[in-house]
Amino acid sequence: MRAFISVELNDDVKDEIIKIQEKIEKLNLISGKFIEKDNLHLTLKFLGEIDESTLNKVKDGLKNLKFSRFEISL
């Protein structure tokens, strides 16, 4: 499975990103597919194709992870 470590975005942030995507799409600035709102997130680390055993190790490692709250602006 394709896996990554990410931060979930709140709905207000997702709504703003969708607005920007729609403006870009209307202006025809980029060709391609934009991500759907339900799939929006901030990827911290792309893990690529991993098996279930590796996924479980990653999950176990993340359970012990300690970090401070942070803010980000676009």
N, C-alpha and C positions, 0 to 999 in steps of 0.2 A: 504494500500500500504506500501511496505518497503521503509523507508526513512532514509536519512542520511544528515549530513552537511559536505561538502567537499570543497577542493581546487582543481581547475582545474590545470593540469600540462601542460606545453608547449610541443610542438611536439618534441623538442630536448631531453627533459627528457624522454618522452614516448618512443622515439626511443632507448635510452640507456637501459631502462627497458626491452624492447622487446628483445634486444640483449642478455641481461643477462638471461632472461627466456629461450631463444633458447639454450644457452650454457648449462643451467641446464637440460633442456629437453633431449639434446643430450647425456649428461653424465648419464642420467637416475637416477638422485639423488633424485627426488621427484616424487611420483605418484600423479596424479590429473590433474586438468584442470587449465591452465594458463589463465589469463584475456586477452581479446582482447584489442588492442591499443585504440580503441574508448571508451572503458569503464574504462581506467586507470584514477585514481584520488587519492588524499590523503584524506582519511576519517578522519575528526576531531571528529565527534560524530555520532554514530549509533543510530538512533531513534527507529528502529524496526518497527513494524506494527502500523501505525497511520491512523486515518480517515481524511477526507477532511477538517473538521473543525479544527482539531489540526494542519494540514499542513498549513492552512491559518494563524493560530496564530503564528506558527514558522516563516513563511515568513514575517509577519508584524514585529515580533521581530528582525529579521535579517536586515530589512531595516534600522533600527536605530542604528545598530552596527557600532562602530567606531574602527578602528584598524590601526596599522602602517604596512607598507610593511615589509615583512620578507623574508629571504633567507634560504634555506635548502639544505643540500648536502647529497648525498648518498655515 
